[in-house]
């Protein structure tokens, strides 16, 4: 790969003919059309939402360096930005009056309203640019190893770069477009933002059963995304039809796995809604995120709910009173040992050899308080299991 350092290109040059696409959230062209600011393998513009665009302009005004920028020389007349897209888009958006910065007096100032002298200071600032020439794979390999200053690429952004092509372009159009009207619905179940590829990543994760890279590689040159789109929508439609009330804890659950496990069962959404409400109102349920899988699985696996257990003080006091009564009667302090016919019939167990048991099981409405607590020897407690 060949690189050439350019020091004579100014911000004015770069921003000549700057076009910003609001719909896609992308800076498109600069250098009078010669420069493609956001090639396919670049992520969306995220400086605006992370409050990083004003500091870019302030740095320029103070004469601070903006850091190295890398271009890929695609042909004699065409360049594309490898690294620096966020900074260039900030410059272009400022010069086209898309956002304001605060001046010395704390007043909002757009580029067009600035003193000529300040405008010129921005325009005349040269940038440090490396122009690189190499094969697509060289460039991509190298792009993988650089991290954009400030905000490193996340995993999905890297995968998009590595497997760039038709499929990624179409996938991003659907899942990484913050203007997509479905985003609000998706956000109830999937954590993250469109711009940072979180929906695309989840859709890929679900359809590929976790093998995202493999799936992207196999579908790289597909001219459609119907499989991933259909699958993603099936999962979302299924969740929203089974659980008609949207709860905060639903966001970020493994809906792809739950769909695979349970979508063939039938559920009454009215009954399910009542079950959810009941569990949400139950003070003994510690893990609300587990409520949904618990219901899907037929309300049997109480481990998912992390039901509150008896505290040490309760166990000690129940143990003390149980043991006192048992000693008075000359019987075991484990009620199940006491009614048995072996040597443990009269055994007084130590506290450490006993466990607390719900007399009425929690799943049948039994409370986790001393009135519903009985100490049993470990063997009998285990044998009773989770009634
Ligand atoms: Zn026992």
Boltz pocket constraint, residues with backbone or C-beta under 6 A from the ligand:
constraints:
  - pocket:
      binder: B
      contacts: [[A, 334], [A, 335], [A, 336], [A, 337], [A, 338], [A, 376], [A, 377], [A, 378], [A, 379], [A, 380]]
      max_distance: 6.0
